Amino acid sequence: MIDIQLTGLVKEFEVGKRILDGFSLQIEQGERVGLLGRNGAGKTTIFRMMTGQVLPDEGTIAIAPGKRLGLISQIPVYPEGYTVRDVLDTAFAPLHAMEAELAQLTARMADGDDPAVLSRYDQLTAAFEAGGGYDAETRLNKVCNGLGIGQDMRSRPFDALSGGEKTRINLARLILEDTDILLLDEPTNHLDLSATEWLEGYLERFKGTVLAISHDRWFLDKVVRRVAEIQDGRAELYSGNYSFYVEEKERRYQERLKQYEKEQAKIAQLEAAAEQMRLWAFKGNDKQYKRAINMERRIERMRTTDKPTKERRLATRFGEREFHGDEALVVTDLKKSFGTRTLFEHINLDVAGGERIALLGDNGTGKSTFIKLIMGEEAPDAGSIYLGPSIRIGYLPQIIHFDRPDRNLVDTMLYAQNCTTQEARDRLASFKFRGEDVFKEVSALSGGEQSRLRLCMLMDSRINLLILDEPTNHLDIDSREWIEEAVEEYGGNLLFVSHDRYFIEKFATRVWMLENGQITDFHGTYTEFRAFRERQEQLKNAKASAPEPEKPKEDKPRRAGGTKELEKQVRAAERAVERLEVRLDELAQTAEEAASDYLKLQDIYQEREGLEDELAQLYAQWERLAAELEEAKG
């Protein structure tokens, strides 16, 4: 069954500049599709068309009848004073409406036995149970715990949250609504690693359809099974995850290049022959002239393949300063608090030359604060940080700040760097700031563009300790790959904070995991670190489930009354178990008879839970007494 059918979509926001030019895509029920393309290619425009926010100039959009569509980037407006819990509860609006109607029906049933009321009550009770009405709170807690939405956040006003926090709450609401089709627009942007991994696990179990825009390549590898890339306004399809897409795209490029070169060689050969025929025709051979004309027409018909192109790669690299000494960075007994909250304490670390370290941890654990301490932007409460005498730091912060955001890009480079206007423009061009873009004011740039500009300025610095705080945030995949090329060429020390697991896996040779106020220092790659954590978790679980070691048997004092007393107690326990089992059978029969009485069912379920707990205790008592009797007889 087809869930989404997009056919021949055309959209232009400026006359003559089509963003979409015949985009078509068909998605079957249950598929997971990644929508890729450079920034501005039209990915978000397609999502807005699907939700009715934007109309196509041409083409059609069809969503399967009865399917509920949820868009993560579209945050609804809620009434003033709504808390996070109120927003999450909107996911259960149909269940709350059923509860209200059930209460009304219960009141009407008290006045008499109206068959229509009883029938409606019966239908509504079944629908309420089938819709997960009795499990709503459990589901809410499970989703909130997975996405890091604690009890304190649930009580906060929704309007007071940051944009990232609102996006996270909206994602939780969509999951709780059990939407049929999920449109995910950069869903991992505001999630830490644990929340992202929880989302990936949820999407693996999700039975609906997923269409995701994401620059998180690890997420795309884990979640999507097909890729649709927007190329020149149309869809280029790949039947696999992101890694397959990368390999297949390169294979197609090489194939097209080979076809183009083959075609160009044949054209060159024919052009030479046509030129020779014209030369003969000039000497009076009219037949050769006609042949030359025919051949030239044939050549024009052969010009069908455009030369395939690739995005320009990064053309510059970091300037490096030679490192001298044994220690680049030494952290001794470091502590940092804010008010009564201690972020971390007793941190001891040392870094040798050339190490590449990933600083990981959930949001709010203090990663950026730790970086600020190294940079001298914050002061520690205790302990010290020592930088080697030859260390020179290059720093790309998470939030980019420019002293003069009113300057254009060229002037910003001229004032900050010792370079000519042409050198400034060349460096900017290598970071894809070309043409009239270089005369934009810095304040007019997006967050990702400001990160690119700051990185461009860093490239000229002679450094040997590069510190990056979320360097790939707000960047598209091409820009992330440019940064990776620059970092790959850089041979000095690297310390970075990132949630981009692709980036972490590529560069980290050491991992610092900040959690519970301490740093776990692991020497190895990210994959090795994950394996290490999994082994730790398995050992912990095995230890928790391991049986208690048997204690040496001691001669127990004989029970008064001997085995007869034990036999009497065993029989009493058996009779008590039998009585409870009979009562539970009666309750099951009563529940079937009262299926249409919501209030009575609630009482029955409560009594049943109490009896089941009591029965479990009686079983344990009976097993203990039976074992003692067996031992006494032996």
Secondary structure, DSSP 8 states (H G I E B T S, - for coil): -EEEEEEEEEEEEETTEEEEEEEEEEEETT-EEEEE--TTSSHHHHHHHHTTSS--SEEEEEE-TT--EEETT------TT-BHHHHHHGGGHHHHHHHHHHHHHHHHHHT---HHHHHHHHHHHHHHHHTTGGGHHHHHHHHHHHTT--HHHHTSBGGGS-HHHHHHHHHHHHHHHT-SEEEEESTTTT--HHHHHHHHHHHHH--SEEEEE-S-HHHHHHH-SEEEEEETTEEEEESS-HHHHHHHHHHHHHHHHHHHHHHHHHHHHHHHHHHHHHHHHHTT-HHHHHHHHHHHHHHHHH----------------EE----SS-SEEEEEEEEEETTEEEEEEEEEEE-TT-EEEEE--TTSSHHHHHHHHHTSS--SEEEEEE-TT--EEEE-SS---S-TTSBHHHHHHHHSS--HHHHHHHHHHTT--GGGGGSBGGGS-HHHHHHHHHHHHTTSEESEEEEESTTTT--HHHHHHHHHHHHH--SEEEEE---HHHHHHH-SEEEEEETTEEEEEES-HHHHHHHHHHHHHHHHHHHHS-------------TTHHHHHHHHHHHHHHHHHHHHHHHHHHHHHHHHTTT-HHHHHHHHHHHHHHHHHHHHHHHHHHHHHHHHHHHH-
